[in-house]
Amino acid sequence: MIDQLFEFVQNHPLLVGAFLLVLTAWIAYEVRNSAASGVSSSQATQLINREDAVVVDTREAGDFKAGHIAGARNIPQSRIDERKGELEKVKDKPIIIVCKNGQSSGITVAKLAKADFPRVFKLKGGMMQWQADGLPVVKK
């Protein structure tokens, strides 16, 4: 089996090189995105309790009313550009962006970082992880 692997590598160096390049790029992308400005549920709780962090929920109004983090502001992701002025007053505080499952909040984080908000974080796993961790939600 190992002999066949070495023979394949010798016979197809470009194919193996391309595979290794793609694999390296994928690993680098995953490492960068997993560490980039994301906080876990426990880290978010600490930011809220110790530094009075502002929670911005980017889900649509129906999902927000079904259950959200206490004190969260609802600014749907589709309207973040026109409503980011509402966050100017709290620009000096940490801002935690929450979406449904942690996938789309990165877009909002990037937009706010580009608008010179210094401490913007996404909640890793979003509301699904928050609820899976057994943390409280408010329904209104």
C-alpha positions, 0 to 999 in steps of 0.5 A: 500500500505504501509502495503504491502511494510513493509510486503515485507521488513520483508519477503525478507530482503536479497533482500531488503538489496541487492537492497539498497547496489546496489542503494548506490553503484550506487549513490556513483559512479555517484557522484564521476564521476560527480565531478571527474575532469570535467569542464563545458563549462563556467569553460573551457572558464575561464581556456582557457582565464585566465590560457592559458589552452590547449584543446585536442580534442580526436575525429577522424580527420573528426569530428575534421575538422567538428568543434572544439574549437579554438586552440584545438589540435587533438590527437585521443583517440586511439593514446593518448599513443603514442602521449602524449609526444606532451603535455610534453611542456605544462604539467604545464598548465591546459589540457582540454580533449574534446570528442564528448559527454563527455563519453569517455574523462575520459579514456584519463584523467586517462591516462594523470593523470597516466603519471603525468600530474597534471591538466587534466580535461574533458569537461562535455558534450563534443563538443555536450554541447559546441555547445549546449551552443552556444560557437564558433567552428572553421571548418578546 
